[in-house]
Amino acid sequence: MPLVIAFSLAGVVTPLFSPAARAQDRPRLPVDRLPIRLLGDAVPLGLSEDRQVPDDNRLTESRVALGRRLFFDPILSGDQSVSCATCHDPAHAFSSPDPVAIGVADARGRRHSPALLNRTYGTSFFWDGRAATLEEQALLPIANKLEMASSVDTVVARLRADDSYVTQFRDAYAGEVTPRHLAKALAGFQRTLLSGDSRADRFQAGDASALTSAERIGLWIFESRGGCWKCHQGRNYTDEQAHNTGVSWGRQPLDLGRFEVTGREEDRGRFKTPTLRDVASSAPYMHDGSIATLREVVQFYNRGGGKNPHLDPLLEPLHLNDQEVDMLVAFLNSLTGSTSWTTTTGAVRKPPEE
């Protein structure tokens, strides 16, 4: 079976970045504690069978194993102090508890590290959608001076000097260590990171007892008065589109999001809709990590977002009362996958019926 991930709610994080905001007890190099085998033919309940896997990078055990090793290896960073897992920690739904990404030499990035779950269904990548494929996305953090602060040429040279990597690349791609094969390996591993079979999935599959009464009302709010489905739609709870919700609008320096990629006026302040899968485990929230809890996120949208000249017309005040806000948050928590290798208890326990 593919990997199905579930996590406990991440601790409250300081909304705005400060040196003290970084989780000091979190290792800079998370250890690989994933299941021994990640690749399987089936997908978890609730997810589509139609995964985005290019013909020239079909998933094989050797390719996934190579990408997995690279993902956790600091050899990809300039001073070999951080890995991909540093900002995409499996213990946080392959995201980070830090408000913004923190790279080599504690460099502060511009945006929060997005969760990598179910990216096999993605059609654009990064908060501003500047990459069209996982393969294109995979190499860009390596050269980013605020992230891994290296270069693809440097990394390829290091890998070519390691006999074990040379053998793995030959086994996986029948060729040498190249930038193209490096990107493919990292992308292939990320395509195995699937999260589904949540209590919400089981409820929608016909198990009426899978959700509490509060969570069922929260689902109704999500699909009706809340209008959440307008952007968080489909089996992965994202339309893969960019929207201006007004998050951090007016704060300097102003992040213009998608506009920086396209130059189109209508894209000012637009950022990609993230998946809501395992959202309880990927705090803090929004592209800048400025909101610490799910309840605060719902309250932000309840107010109609952050007013600005480019606010998406889909956003308007929801007029939810406190109890309705709590029930919507309860439903969002039910989107956490049902099993986990990060706990000793296994399945996430369903809250008692009210």
Helices and strands as residue ranges (DSSP letters): E 3-4, G 19-21, G 55-57, H 61-72, G 74-76, H 84-87, G 90-92, G 104-106, G 119-121, H 134-143, H 152-160, H 163-173, H 179-190, E 193-194, H 199-204, G 208-210, H 213-223, G 228-230, E 242-243, H 259-262, G 265-267, E 271-272, G 279-281, H 294-302, H 322-333
